[in-house]
Amino acid sequence: MDRVAQMVVKMQLEPMIEPLFHKDSYGYRPFRSAHDALGRARRRCWQYDWVIDLDIKGFFDNIHMIYCYARCVNTRESGGSSCILSGG
């Protein structure tokens, strides 16, 4: 019964929430996989001369969440379709 309820919720929420994700978001997205993300990263390695490497372990423990929320609201108000998490 739990799986049925989960699928009903997924079918209702996914069409509303899916457009809010960034086009380069691949985690747990319909019709996207880790292989797609790797392919995209591989293509970008040839497009750009720089790389940003982030270690997100403890990331949300070390930033002020009020900045994240404020940035998200500002992005929404300016017509953006995604939230940008920023520590400042």
DSSP file (Angstrom, degrees, kcal/mol; ACC not computed):
  #  RESIDUE AA STRUCTURE BP1 BP2  ACC     N-H-->O    O-->H-N    N-H-->O    O-->H-N    TCO  KAPPA ALPHA  PHI   PSI    X-CA   Y-CA   Z-CA
    1    1 A M     >        0   0    0      0, 0.0     4,-2.3     0, 0.0     5,-0.2   0.000 360.0 360.0 360.0 -35.4    0.0    0.0    0.0
    2    2 A D  H  >  +     0   0    0      1,-0.2     4,-2.7     2,-0.2     5,-0.2   0.907 360.0  51.5 -61.7 -41.6    2.9    2.4    0.7
    3    3 A R  H  > S+     0   0    0      2,-0.2     4,-2.3     1,-0.2    -1,-0.2   0.876 108.8  51.0 -64.5 -37.1    4.2    2.0   -2.8
    4    4 A V  H  > S+     0   0    0      2,-0.2     4,-2.2     1,-0.2    -1,-0.2   0.938 111.7  47.0 -64.6 -46.0    0.9    2.8   -4.3
    5    5 A A  H  X S+     0   0    0     -4,-2.3     4,-2.3     1,-0.2    -2,-0.2   0.903 111.5  51.5 -62.7 -41.7    0.6    5.9   -2.1
    6    6 A Q  H  X S+     0   0    0     -4,-2.7     4,-2.7     1,-0.2    -1,-0.2   0.908 110.1  49.2 -61.4 -42.2    4.1    7.0   -3.1
    7    7 A M  H  X S+     0   0    0     -4,-2.3     4,-2.7     2,-0.2    -1,-0.2   0.883 109.4  51.7 -66.8 -38.1    3.4    6.6   -6.8
    8    8 A V  H  X S+     0   0    0     -4,-2.2     4,-1.5     2,-0.2    -2,-0.2   0.933 112.6  45.3 -63.0 -45.8    0.2    8.6   -6.5
    9    9 A V  H  X S+     0   0    0     -4,-2.3     4,-2.9     2,-0.2     5,-0.3   0.925 113.3  50.8 -62.9 -44.5    2.1   11.5   -4.8
   10   10 A K  H  X S+     0   0    0     -4,-2.7     4,-2.5     1,-0.2    -2,-0.2   0.919 109.0  50.8 -58.8 -45.7    4.9   11.2   -7.3
   11   11 A M  H  < S+     0   0    0     -4,-2.7    -1,-0.2     1,-0.2    -2,-0.2   0.814 115.7  42.6 -65.4 -29.7    2.5   11.4  -10.2
   12   12 A Q  H  < S+     0   0    0     -4,-1.5     4,-0.4    -3,-0.2    -2,-0.2   0.891 122.2  35.5 -82.0 -42.1    0.8   14.5   -8.8
   13   13 A L  H >X S+     0   0    0     -4,-2.9     4,-2.5    -5,-0.2     3,-0.8   0.851 102.4  70.4 -83.5 -35.9    3.9   16.4   -7.7
   14   14 A E  H 3X S+     0   0    0     -4,-2.5     4,-2.8    -5,-0.3    -1,-0.1   0.882  96.6  50.4 -55.9 -46.3    6.4   15.6  -10.4
   15   15 A P  H 34 S+     0   0    0      0, 0.0    -1,-0.3     0, 0.0    -2,-0.1   0.824 116.3  43.5 -63.3 -27.9    4.8   17.6  -13.2
   16   16 A M  H <4 S+     0   0    0     -3,-0.8    -2,-0.2    -4,-0.4     4,-0.2   0.859 122.1  36.1 -81.5 -36.6    4.6   20.6  -11.0
   17   17 A I  H >X S+     0   0    0     -4,-2.5     3,-1.8     1,-0.2     4,-0.6   0.802  99.2  75.3 -90.3 -31.6    8.1   20.4   -9.4
   18   18 A E  G >< S+     0   0    0     -4,-2.8     3,-1.4    -5,-0.3    -1,-0.2   0.863  91.3  55.6 -53.0 -43.8   10.1   19.1  -12.4
   19   19 A P  G 34 S+     0   0    0      0, 0.0    -1,-0.3     0, 0.0    -2,-0.1   0.703  99.1  64.0 -64.8 -16.4   10.2   22.5  -14.2
   20   20 A L  G <4 S+     0   0    0     -3,-1.8    63,-0.2    -4,-0.2    -2,-0.2   0.697  84.2  93.6 -79.8 -18.8   11.7   24.1  -11.1
   21   21 A F  S << S-     0   0    0     -3,-1.4     2,-0.1    -4,-0.6    61,-0.0  -0.405  87.2-102.7 -74.8 150.4   14.9   22.1  -11.3
   22   22 A H    >   -     0   0    0      1,-0.1     3,-2.0    61,-0.1    -1,-0.1  -0.414  30.2-117.7 -66.4 147.2   18.0   23.3  -13.1
   23   23 A K  T 3  S+     0   0    0      1,-0.3    -1,-0.1    -2,-0.1    -2,-0.1   0.727 114.2  54.7 -62.3 -20.9   18.5   21.8  -16.5
   24   24 A D  T 3  S+     0   0    0     16,-0.0     2,-0.6     2,-0.0    -1,-0.3   0.213  79.1 113.1 -98.3  14.8   21.8   20.3  -15.3
   25   25 A S    <   +     0   0    0     -3,-2.0    -4,-0.0     1,-0.1    12,-0.0  -0.780  32.2 164.5 -87.6 124.1   20.3   18.5  -12.2
   26   26 A Y    >   +     0   0    0     -2,-0.6     3,-1.1     2,-0.0     2,-0.4   0.574  31.2 114.1-116.7 -13.5   20.5   14.8  -12.7
   27   27 A G  T 3  S-     0   0    0      1,-0.3     6,-0.1     7,-0.1    -2,-0.0  -0.481  97.8 -19.7 -72.1 120.7   19.9   13.2   -9.3
   28   28 A Y  T 3  S+     0   0    0     -2,-0.4    -1,-0.3     1,-0.2     5,-0.1   0.848  98.7 144.4  54.5  40.9   16.6   11.2   -9.0
   29   29 A R    X   -     0   0    0     -3,-1.1     3,-1.5     3,-0.3    -1,-0.2  -0.841  57.3 -99.0-109.3 147.0   15.2   12.9  -12.1
   30   30 A P  T 3  S+     0   0    0      0, 0.0     3,-0.1     0, 0.0    -1,-0.0  -0.410 105.0   3.7 -65.2 136.7   13.0   11.2  -14.7
   31   31 A F  T 3  S+     0   0    0      1,-0.2     2,-0.4    -2,-0.1    -5,-0.0   0.703 110.8 104.3  62.5  24.0   14.8   10.1  -17.8
   32   32 A R    <   +     0   0    0     -3,-1.5     2,-0.3    -6,-0.1    -3,-0.3  -0.984  44.5 176.6-132.8 146.0   18.2   11.2  -16.4
   33   33 A S     >  -     0   0    0     -2,-0.4     4,-1.8    -3,-0.1     5,-0.1  -0.842  47.7 -97.5-139.6 174.3   21.0    9.1  -15.0
   34   34 A A  H  > S+     0   0    0     -2,-0.3     4,-2.5     1,-0.2     5,-0.2   0.840 123.2  58.7 -62.5 -33.0   24.5    9.2  -13.6
   35   35 A H  H  > S+     0   0    0      2,-0.2     4,-2.2     1,-0.2    -1,-0.2   0.878 103.8  50.8 -65.0 -37.0   25.7    8.3  -17.1
   36   36 A D  H  > S+     0   0    0      2,-0.2     4,-2.2     1,-0.2    -2,-0.2   0.916 110.3  49.5 -64.0 -42.9   24.0   11.4  -18.5
   37   37 A A  H  X S+     0   0    0     -4,-1.8     4,-2.5     1,-0.2    -2,-0.2   0.908 111.2  49.0 -63.3 -42.6   25.7   13.6  -15.8
   38   38 A L  H  X S+     0   0    0     -4,-2.5     4,-2.6     2,-0.2    -1,-0.2   0.898 110.2  51.4 -64.7 -39.8   29.1   12.1  -16.6
   39   39 A G  H  X S+     0   0    0     -4,-2.2     4,-2.2     2,-0.2    -1,-0.2   0.904 110.9  48.0 -62.6 -41.2   28.5   12.6  -20.3
   40   40 A R  H  X S+     0   0    0     -4,-2.2     4,-2.2     2,-0.2    -2,-0.2   0.918 112.5  48.5 -65.0 -43.9   27.7   16.3  -19.7
   41   41 A A  H  X S+     0   0    0     -4,-2.5     4,-1.8     1,-0.2    -2,-0.2   0.902 110.1  52.5 -62.5 -41.3   30.7   16.7  -17.5
   42   42 A R  H  X S+     0   0    0     -4,-2.6     4,-0.8     1,-0.2    -1,-0.2   0.915 109.8  48.1 -62.3 -43.9   32.9   15.1  -20.1
   43   43 A R  H >X S+     0   0    0     -4,-2.2     3,-0.7     1,-0.2     4,-0.7   0.900 111.1  51.2 -63.8 -39.7   31.7   17.5  -22.8
   44   44 A R  H 3X S+     0   0    0     -4,-2.2     4,-2.1     1,-0.2     3,-0.4   0.801  97.5  66.7 -70.4 -27.2   32.2   20.5  -20.5
   45   45 A C  H 3< S+     0   0    0     -4,-1.8    -1,-0.2     1,-0.2    -2,-0.2   0.838 106.1  43.5 -60.2 -30.5   35.8   19.4  -19.8
   46   46 A W  H << S+     0   0    0     -4,-0.8    -1,-0.2    -3,-0.7    -2,-0.2   0.658 113.0  52.7 -87.7 -16.8   36.5   20.1  -23.4
   47   47 A Q  H  < S+     0   0    0     -4,-0.7     2,-0.3    -3,-0.4    -2,-0.2   0.819 108.5  45.4 -86.5 -33.7   34.5   23.4  -23.5
   48   48 A Y     <  -     0   0    0     -4,-2.1    -1,-0.1     2,-0.1     0, 0.0  -0.808  61.3-146.2-119.7 153.4   36.1   25.2  -20.5
   49   49 A D  S    S+     0   0    0     -2,-0.3     2,-0.3    -3,-0.0    -1,-0.1   0.298  81.6  59.1 -95.9   8.5   39.6   25.8  -19.3
   50   50 A W        -     0   0    0      2,-0.0     2,-0.4     0, 0.0    -2,-0.1  -0.936  59.8-159.6-138.2 158.8   38.6   25.7  -15.6
   51   51 A V        -     0   0    0     -2,-0.3     2,-0.5     2,-0.0    -6,-0.0  -0.995   8.3-150.6-137.7 140.9   37.0   23.4  -13.1
   52   52 A I        -     0   0    0     -2,-0.4     2,-0.5     2,-0.0    -2,-0.0  -0.970  13.9-166.5-112.4 123.6   35.3   24.0   -9.7
   53   53 A D        -     0   0    0     -2,-0.5     2,-0.4     2,-0.0    -2,-0.0  -0.946   7.6-172.4-112.5 123.1   35.6   21.1   -7.3
   54   54 A L        -     0   0    0     -2,-0.5     2,-0.6     2,-0.0    -2,-0.0  -0.927  19.2-156.9-119.2 139.8   33.3   21.2   -4.3
   55   55 A D        -     0   0    0     -2,-0.4    -2,-0.0     1,-0.1     0, 0.0  -0.947  11.1-174.4-110.3 108.4   33.2   19.0   -1.2
   56   56 A I    >   +     0   0    0     -2,-0.6     3,-2.4     2,-0.1     4,-0.4   0.385  37.9 128.5 -90.0   6.3   29.7   19.3    0.2
   57   57 A K  T 3  S-     0   0    0      1,-0.3    -2,-0.1     2,-0.1     0, 0.0  -0.469  92.0  -2.2 -61.8 118.6   30.3   17.3    3.3
   58   58 A G  T >> S+     0   0    0     -2,-0.4     4,-0.9     3,-0.0     3,-0.8   0.567  93.6 135.7  76.9   8.8   29.0   19.5    6.1
   59   59 A F  G X4 S+     0   0    0     -3,-2.4     3,-1.1     1,-0.3     4,-0.3   0.925  72.8  44.3 -55.6 -49.7   28.2   22.3    3.7
   60   60 A F  G 34 S+     0   0    0     -4,-0.4    -1,-0.3     1,-0.3     3,-0.2   0.627 108.3  59.7 -75.5 -11.5   24.8   23.1    5.2
   61   61 A D  G <4 S+     0   0    0     -3,-0.8    -1,-0.3     1,-0.2    -2,-0.2   0.655 108.2  46.1 -81.6 -16.4   26.3   22.9    8.7
   62   62 A N  S << S+     0   0    0     -3,-1.1     2,-0.3    -4,-0.9    -2,-0.2   0.317 100.5  70.5-114.0   6.6   28.7   25.7    7.9
   63   63 A I  S    S-     0   0    0     -4,-0.3     2,-0.7    -3,-0.2    24,-0.1  -0.875  84.6-107.3-121.2 158.8   26.6   28.3    6.1
   64   64 A H    >>  -     0   0    0     -2,-0.3     3,-1.4    23,-0.3     4,-0.9  -0.750  24.1-151.2 -84.2 116.7   24.0   30.6    7.5
   65   65 A M  H 3> S+     0   0    0     -2,-0.7     4,-2.5     1,-0.3     5,-0.2   0.762  90.3  70.5 -63.0 -25.8   20.7   29.3    6.2
   66   66 A I  H 3> S+     0   0    0      1,-0.2     4,-2.3     2,-0.2    -1,-0.3   0.860  97.1  52.5 -60.6 -33.4   19.1   32.8    6.2
   67   67 A Y  H <> S+     0   0    0     -3,-1.4     4,-2.3     2,-0.2    -1,-0.2   0.888 108.4  50.5 -68.0 -38.7   21.4   33.7    3.2
   68   68 A C  H  X S+     0   0    0     -4,-0.9     4,-2.1     2,-0.2    -2,-0.2   0.941 112.9  45.2 -63.5 -46.9   20.2   30.6    1.3
   69   69 A Y  H  X S+     0   0    0     -4,-2.5     4,-2.4     1,-0.2    -2,-0.2   0.915 112.9  50.3 -64.3 -43.0   16.5   31.5    1.9
   70   70 A A  H  X S+     0   0    0     -4,-2.3     4,-2.5    -5,-0.2    -1,-0.2   0.914 111.2  48.5 -62.6 -43.1   17.0   35.1    1.0
   71   71 A R  H  X S+     0   0    0     -4,-2.3     4,-2.2     1,-0.2    -1,-0.2   0.890 110.5  51.7 -64.9 -39.3   18.8   34.3   -2.2
   72   72 A C  H  X S+     0   0    0     -4,-2.1     4,-2.2     2,-0.2    -2,-0.2   0.924 111.1  46.9 -63.7 -45.3   16.1   31.8   -3.1
   73   73 A V  H  X S+     0   0    0     -4,-2.4     4,-2.6     1,-0.2    -2,-0.2   0.926 111.9  50.6 -63.4 -45.4   13.3   34.4   -2.6
   74   74 A N  H  X S+     0   0    0     -4,-2.5     4,-1.5     1,-0.2    -1,-0.2   0.883 109.8  50.7 -61.2 -38.4   15.2   37.0   -4.6
   75   75 A T  H  <>S+     0   0    0     -4,-2.2     5,-2.6     2,-0.2    -1,-0.2   0.920 111.1  48.4 -65.2 -43.4   15.7   34.6   -7.4
   76   76 A R  H ><5S+     0   0    0     -4,-2.2     3,-1.7     1,-0.2    -2,-0.2   0.917 109.8  52.0 -62.1 -44.0   12.0   33.8   -7.5
   77   77 A E  H 3<5S+     0   0    0     -4,-2.6    -1,-0.2     1,-0.3    -2,-0.2   0.811 105.9  54.7 -65.4 -29.7   11.0   37.5   -7.4
   78   78 A S  T 3<5S-     0   0    0     -4,-1.5    -1,-0.3    -5,-0.2    -2,-0.2   0.343 125.5 -99.4 -87.7   8.8   13.2   38.3  -10.3
   79   79 A G  T < 5S+     0   0    0     -3,-1.7    -3,-0.2     1,-0.2    -2,-0.1   0.550  71.3 152.0  89.8   7.6   11.5   35.6  -12.4
   80   80 A G      < -     0   0    0     -5,-2.6    -1,-0.2    -6,-0.2     3,-0.0  -0.298  41.6-145.8 -69.4 157.8   14.2   32.9  -12.0
   81   81 A S  S    S+     0   0    0      1,-0.0     2,-0.3     2,-0.0    -1,-0.1   0.343  75.5  41.1-108.0   6.3   13.2   29.3  -12.2
   82   82 A S  S    S-     0   0    0     -7,-0.1     2,-0.4   -10,-0.1   -61,-0.1  -0.988  78.0-112.8-149.3 158.4   15.6   27.9   -9.6
   83   83 A C        -     0   0    0     -2,-0.3     2,-0.6   -63,-0.2   -11,-0.1  -0.728  22.5-148.6 -91.3 140.0   17.0   28.7   -6.2
   84   84 A I        -     0   0    0     -2,-0.4     2,-0.5   -13,-0.2    -9,-0.1  -0.944  10.8-144.6-109.2 117.6   20.7   29.5   -5.9
   85   85 A L        +     0   0    0     -2,-0.6     2,-0.4   -14,-0.1   -17,-0.1  -0.707  30.7 164.7 -83.8 125.0   22.2   28.5   -2.6
   86   86 A S        -     0   0    0     -2,-0.5   -15,-0.2   -21,-0.1   -14,-0.1  -0.998  39.7-145.2-142.8 143.4   24.9   31.0   -1.6
   87   87 A G              0   0    0     -2,-0.4   -23,-0.3     1,-0.1   -20,-0.1   0.419 360.0 360.0 -87.8   2.2   26.6   31.7    1.7
   88   88 A G              0   0    0    -21,-0.1    -1,-0.1   -25,-0.1   -20,-0.0   0.370 360.0 360.0-173.5 360.0   26.8   35.4    1.2
